[in-house]
Amino acid sequence: MLQSVIAQHIAKVRQQVEQACHKFERNPAQVKILAVSKKQSSQAIREAAAEGQQAFGENYLQEALQKQEELGDLDLEWHFIGPIQSNKTRDLASHFNWVHTLDRFKVARRLNDQRPEELEPLKVLIQVNISDEQSKSGIAPADLLALADQIMQLPRLELRGLMCIPAASDDVSEQRKTFAQMAALFKRLQEAYPQAQIDTLSMGMSGDLEAAIAEGSSLVRIGTAIFGARN
C-alpha cells in the first residue's frame, strides 16, 4: 500500500529531528514533535495519528473543539498554542491537556478555577517574549520568576516550562543566540523549583528546528513540514 503524503512527511520530520539530535549530541527520545494542526482537517489529523503522532497543537478554540469532537475515538494529546482570551478559559481548561501561551496571572487563575476536578492538573508553559516584539504575546524575561511563583500556588495547574516564538530570522547564528537565551531562562526556572517537574522547553518550528534542538529544545512545533501548506 502506498504511504500517504502525511506519513511521508512525518517520517522525514522524525529523521530531521534525529539527525539534529545526533549532530548536537542530544537524545532523540528527549525531543517531542508537536504537530501544529490549525486550519487542517480532522482527516489529516487522523492520518498523522495513524503514524503514531499523538500530540497536536491548535491556535483557534472553536476550530479545535470541533476537531476534538470529530476525533473523540482517538487517544490524542491536545495542546493550545494560540493567544488566550479571558472569555475562552473555561473551554481551554476543560478540553486541553496543555496550554503553551500563559503570560498573565489573571488567565492562570481562571484556568485553575475552571479546570474540572475529575481531570488531572492542566499542564502549562509560560510564554516568553524573547525578542521583545510589540506584536507578540509573552512576558518579559525579567518578569518570569514572579509569574512562575504565582502559578506555583495554583493547585489545578502544573507548570512544566517555557515557550517562545522568536523574531523570524534566516541567520542560524541569530536563531541559536535567541534560543540560548531561552535555554538560560529555562535553567533558571528549573533551579528556582528543584522539586517541580520543569521539563519542557517549547521552541523551534519547521524553519529553525535544528537551531532549537542545538540549544536544548525539548518540544518542536511542526506544521507545514507535516501537513503541507494550510488552506
N, C-alpha and C positions, 0 to 999 in steps of 0.2 A: 504494500500500500504506500502511496506517495505521502511523504511528510508534508503537513500543512506549512504555509509560509510562516505562520506564527511559531510553529515548532522549530523551524529552521532558525528563525531569529533568536529564539530563546537559547538554543544550543550555541549560537555564535556569541551571544552576550555572556553566557556562562564561561565560554572559552576565553573571552576578553578579560573577565574578572580573574580567572585562574592564572592567565599569563601575567597580569599586573601584579597579582599576589606573589607569584614566583619571582618576578623581577625585583620586587621590593621586600622579599623575604617575609611575607605575611602568610598566615594560614588561611587558605580559601574558605574553610569552614567558618571563619570569623567575619566574613563579609556577606551580608544578606542582600539579595536583589528584591527591591520593591518594584513591582510592575505598575507604572502610572497609567491608569486605565480611564482617565477622564476623557469624555467625548468618544469613547469606544463602546461598541455594542456588548450586550451580555454574552452573545455568541462568541465574540473574540476573547472575552474573559474565560469562558468555558473551554475554549481551545487551549488557552495558556494553562489553565488548571489541569487539563488532561496531560500536560507535560510536567506536572509536579510543581508548578508555580502556585504558591499558596497565599502570598501577601500582595494585596492590591491597594494602590493609593488613589484616592478620589479628591477632587477640588471643590465640587459643587454638590451641596447636600441633597437637593431634590433628585438630581440625577442618580446619585449614589443609592438613595433609599429605594428607588425603583429597581435598580440592578440587584440590590440585596434581596428584594422580594422575588425577582425572577430567578435568582441563583440560590435560593434558600435550601436546595437539596445538596449543595456543596459545602464542605467544611473549609471556608475561606477566612483569612485574617484581613480585616478592613482597617486601613489607615486613612485618617483625614489629613490632607496636606494643603488645604486651601486656607484663605483668610477666615477668621471666625467672627461671625456677627453674634452679638449677645442674645438676640431673639432666636437663634438656632441652637443654643447649647443643649436644650432638652433632648433633641433628636441625636445630637452628637454623643451625648452622654449615654444614650440608650442603645445606639446602633453601631458603635465603632469599638474596636479593640485598642486602637492607638490614635492619639492626636499629636501631630508634629509641630503645630504652629501656635503654641501657647506663648503669649508675650505680655499678659497683664493679669494682675491678681483678681480683678473683678470677674473675668471669664473663668479663671481657675476655680474660684469659689462656686460659681454657678454650675460648672461641670461636676464638681464634688457633690454639691447638694442634690443634683439631678441624676446622678449615677444610680441605677436601680440596685437595691440591696442584694438581689439574687445574683448579680454579676460580680465578677472579680473587679478589684480596683482598675480604673481606666489608666492605661499606660500613657504617659505624656512626655513630650520633649519641649524644651524651651527654644523658641526660635530667636536666633541672634542676628541682628542686622550688621553683619561683619564688615560690609563695605560702606556702611553709613550712607545708604541711599535713601533720599526722601520718599521715593516711590514704593519702597519695600517695607513690609511689616517687620517686626522683630525688635528686641530690646537692645540697648547699647551694651557693649561688653562690660562696662563699669557697673551696670545695674544687675548683672547676672545673679550674684550670690544673694542679694536682697530678695529677689523674686523667688529664687530656689528655696530660701529659708521659709517663705510664706507657704509655698506649695508643700513643703515637707510637713506642715502642720495639718494638711487636709487628708483624712484617712481613706477617702474613696478615690484618691489619685495616687499613682505610683510614678514618681519622677525617674525616668530612665536615661536622660541625657539631653543632647543638644541637636539642633538642626539649623542649617543656613542655606540661603540662596545667594551666593556672592554675585557681584557685578560680572557680567559676561566678559570673557577675555579669551583670545586665541593663544595668548602667550603662556606657555606651560610653566615658566618660572613664576609668573604673576599668579597663576592658579595655585601653584604649590605654596607660595608665600601666604596667600589668604587662608588656605586650608590648614597651614601650620599654625596660624593664629587661632583658628577654631580648636585645633588639637590641644593647644596650650590651655585654652579656656576649659576644655573638657577635662583635662588633667586636674585643673584647679577645683572643678566641681567634684571629681572623684575624691580628691584629698580632703575636701570640706565635709564629705559624708562617707567616711570609710565603711560604715555599716550598711549603706544602701547599695542597691544593685544598679549602679550608674554604668551602663554597658553599651549604650547606643549613641553613635555619632553619625547622624544622618546628613551626609554631604556627598556631592558628586552626581552628575546626570550623564546622559549619553555623550556629551561633548567634552567632559572633563573627568571622566571616570578614573582614568589612570592616575592623574594628579591627586585625586581624592584618596585613592587607595594607598598611594605612596605616603600620604601624610596621616593615615590612620583611620579613614572612614570605616565604619562597621556596617553601613547600610547605604547602598546606592539606589537612586530613584530613576528608573529607566522607562521611558515612554515610547518615543519614536523608534528606537532601535529594536523594540519588541513588536509593537503593533503597526509600525509604519506611520505615515503622515496622518494627522487627525482630520476628521471630516470638517 
